[in-house]
Amino acid sequence: MPKVITIHEYILKPEADEKQFERAILEARDSGLLKLPGLTAYHFVKGLRGARKGSYTAIWIYESREAWEKVWGKPDNPPSKQDYPENWKIWEDQVLAPFLSQDPDTITFTAYEELS
């Protein structure tokens, strides 16, 4: 069954402390805040070269499209923020928001379905 992989691009505020941001992400991970149904893996990365050199990105891997849609809805009918999983609201509002240059719910992202 093809996996769904989503790429979330983060842009930090100019005054944001990168080390504090990285620490906040690791603390969220270690606390279990990032556990979602069907999410099998995730990676936080920082660009080394290219268009996003020095920028942060999260890669989220779901076991299947069905699992991803149970959390995030059909591609043409996503849930409203009030219907997000509670831990995701905390992730966005308390972990990401203090560091990002925009509302975490409006970041650039793309959801990909693995070719089978």
N, C-alpha and C positions, 0 to 999 in steps of 0.2 A: 504494500500500500504506500503510495507516495506521501512523503512528508510535506508539511508546510513550514517554510522558513521565512521569518519576518526580519527585516533590517530596519532598525530605528536609528536615525541620525540625530545626535545631540550636539547642540551649539551652546557653549557656555557663555554666560555673561562675561564681559571683559574683566570685571573685578573678581570673578569667581576664582577660588583657590583650587587648582587642579588636584593637589594632594588630598585636600578635604573631600572633594568630589569622589575621588577614587576610594577613599576610606569609607564614605557613606554607602557607596555601591557594595563594597565588600561586607560591610556590616549588615546591609539589607539581605544579601545572599546568605550570610552565616546565620541570620535570625530565622530563616525560612520564609521570609516575606515574599519571595519570588516563586513560590510553589503555586502552580496552576494546573487544573486538570488537563491531561494530555500533553503538557509541556515536558519533553524528554531531556532537553539540554538548552543551555544558553551560554553565551560568551560575551564578555565586554572587551572591546578592543580599542586601540588608539592607533590612528593612521601613521604609518612610517614614511610613505611616499605617495605622491599623486595628489589628486584634487582635494582629498580630505586629510592631508598630512597634518598631524597634531590634533585632529578632531576625534571625538569619541563616537562609538557606534555600539549598539547592542544587537546581537544575533540571537533570535529565539527560534527554537526548533520544536515543532509539534509532531506528534506521532502520525497524524493523518489530517486530511482536510475536515473530516467529520469531527475530530477532536477539537480542531481550531474553531470550527463554526459553532460548537457548543459553548465556547467561551466568548467569541467575538462576532457571532452572527454570520449570515451570508454576506458575500462581498458587496452586494447592493443594498444591504439592510443591516448595518452595524448597530450595536446597542448604543443607547445614550450613555453618557458618563455616569449617570445615577444608577445604571444597571450593571456597571462594571463589577467584577469581584471586589469585595471589600479590601483585600490586601493590595490589589492593583491601584485602588484609589489612594491608599497610604503611600505606595511606591511613587505615584505621580505627584501627589500634593505635598508630601513631607520629605521625600528623599530627592526627587528630581527638581521640583519647582524652585527651591532656593538657589539652585546653580544655573538653571537654563535661561537663555535669553528670551524664551517665549513660553507660553503655557505648554506643559508637557503633552496635553491632549491635541496640540496642533503641530507637533514635530513632523518633519518629513520622514515618511516610512514607506516601505513597499513589502507586501506579502507575496511570496513566491510559492508556487507548487512544484515540487520535485518532478522531473521528467521520469516516467517509468518505462 
